[in-house]
């Protein structure tokens, strides 16, 4: 697996013109692994948190059992 997963669309405007973000001077926000959207000029990062456990469902109750 690569160290950086490439997002295909900006989560804010939906455009596809994304570039890796690197701050150019000291007063800019520093985001590790950030992306810059050239259309809306936002900078964002995508973080993978893991997978959720599959939900478990109880079997439906059955009616009275014949004796």
N, C-alpha and C positions, 0 to 999 in steps of 0.2 A: 504494500500500500504506500502511496506517495505521502509526503509530509504535508502537502497542500492540496486540498480538494477544490476544484474549480467550480464556482457557482455559475450557472448559465444565465440567470436573470437577476437584476437588482430587486431586492425584497421591497423596496419603496416605490419605484416607478415602473418596474417590469422590463426595462430596456436591457440590451445585451452588451453594451459597450463598457465592459469591466476590465480593469487593469490592477495588477498587484499594487498595493499602496505602500509607499515609503515616504516618511516625512522629509521634507526638503530643508526645513530649518527648525530651530529649537522651540518656537512657539506653536508648532502644529501638534496635533494629537498623535501620540505614538500607540499604534495598535499592532500587535504581533500577528502576522498572517492576515492583515487587513486587505480589503478591496476598495477601489475607488470607482464610482460610477461617473463616467464622463458626462452623462446626460443630466442627472439631478445634482451632481457634485457631492453626493454623500459618501462617507467612508463607513464601512461596516466590516464586521468579522463574522464568520460562520463557525460555530462550535458544535462538535458532536458530543453528546452527553452519554450515549449508550442506548441499549435497547430495553424497552419495558417488558416485564414478564407477561406472558400470554394470560388473558383472563381465564379463570377456571369457573365452570358452571356446574352447579349441583344437578343431579338427575331429577326430573320432575316427579313429584309425588304421585303415586298410583292410588287408585280407589281402594276400598276395602277388599281384602283378600278372601276368597271363598275358603271355608273350613273343611 
